[in-house]
Amino acid sequence: MNSRWSGLRAEAQHALSQRSYQSAPLPERLASTGVEAAELVAASAEGSGVLEGAWIPGVEVFPRRIYPQRHRGSFGEFARQGEGVPGKIGLWPKQWAAARMFAGTSKGFHIHPPHIPAGTAPAEWFAQLYVQNPTAYALRPYDLEQWDLMFFVQGTVEMFLVDEREGLPRRRMRFWIEGDDQRGPGNVGVVIPAGVAHALRADPSRDALMVYGTSTVFDPAAEGRIADGVERQEPPEGWGDYFNA
């Protein structure tokens, strides 16, 4: 340890660590420490291909426009049927819902089973959809598997995505989304394919309000869970012993 810390006891000097403030490349941060959703939108708009090897096939992150209404509030659009990203990929929800996440709470991971045509190997099917014909959106079986489309009207939310589809690289994406109460480039819509595990963590400053649509109607049997123990936290140590005595 250099002389800067010579005034500390040796034990403290050996225990020291320092945070690195150097910024890693965007693809590396997307798969590890996380990025702002606005960065993803900007990188996609540039068309530089910098995220080509890091992006999960089928995932969409697209900007939304929020209209402030002075002395009243705001109005924010998600998408118009047949237009924008949902129109481009031919996806429109069959069911809409809303959810509140209390400040500092988490959801997930959740995952929905992808549809595999009879007589087709999963890896071959996904290669056909996302490698060989990535823009052949009409081939995607939206009616047979649950895709999620979502946005937030309040709060800041950290989203985690993990691709678990057979034969595709296990890519990870981690990014922050801003609710409409924080008007800016972080107001985005997100599309999550079946077979991609997803989790959410609300910023502890305030509740998060989410609006989401699904390509199929809700089916509890298609709601798989992975590492979701955070949703079932036990009471503090000692409480359970006393309560169940």
TAHURA-V687649 format. One record per backbone hydrogen bond with DSSP energy under -0.5 kcal/mol. CO is the residue of the C=O (numbers start at 0). NH is the residue of the N-H. If there is no record, write none. Layout:
<<CO NH> <CO NH>>
This chain:
<<1 4> <2 5> <4 7> <8 12> <9 13> <10 14> <11 15> <12 15> <18 20> <21 23> <24 28> <25 29> <26 30> <28 31> <28 33> <29 173> <34 175> <35 38> <35 39> <36 40> <37 41> <38 42> <39 43> <40 44> <41 45> <42 46> <42 47> <48 51> <50 53> <50 54> <54 56> <55 58> <59 190> <61 188> <64 76> <65 67> <66 74> <67 69> <68 71> <68 72> <72 68> <74 66> <79 82> <82 86> <83 87> <84 88> <85 89> <85 90> <94 213> <96 211> <98 209> <99 101> <100 207> <101 104> <104 201> <106 199> <108 225> <109 197> <110 223> <111 194> <116 119> <120 124> <121 125> <122 126> <123 127> <124 128> <125 129> <126 130> <126 131> <127 132> <132 135> <134 136> <135 138> <136 139> <139 141> <140 143> <140 144> <141 144> <144 146> <146 214> <147 191> <148 212> <149 189> <150 210> <151 179> <153 208> <154 178> <155 202> <156 158> <156 176> <157 200> <158 174> <159 198> <160 172> <161 163> <161 196> <164 167> <168 170> <170 162> <172 160> <173 34> <174 158> <175 36> <176 156> <178 181> <183 186> <185 177> <185 187> <186 63> <188 61> <189 149> <190 59> <191 147> <192 195> <194 163> <194 196> <196 161> <197 109> <198 159> <199 106> <200 157> <202 103> <202 205> <207 100> <207 209> <208 152> <208 153> <209 98> <210 150> <211 96> <212 148> <213 93> <213 94> <218 221> <219 222> <221 223> <223 110> <227 230> <228 231> <229 232> <235 238> <235 239> <237 241> <238 242> <239 243> <241 244>>
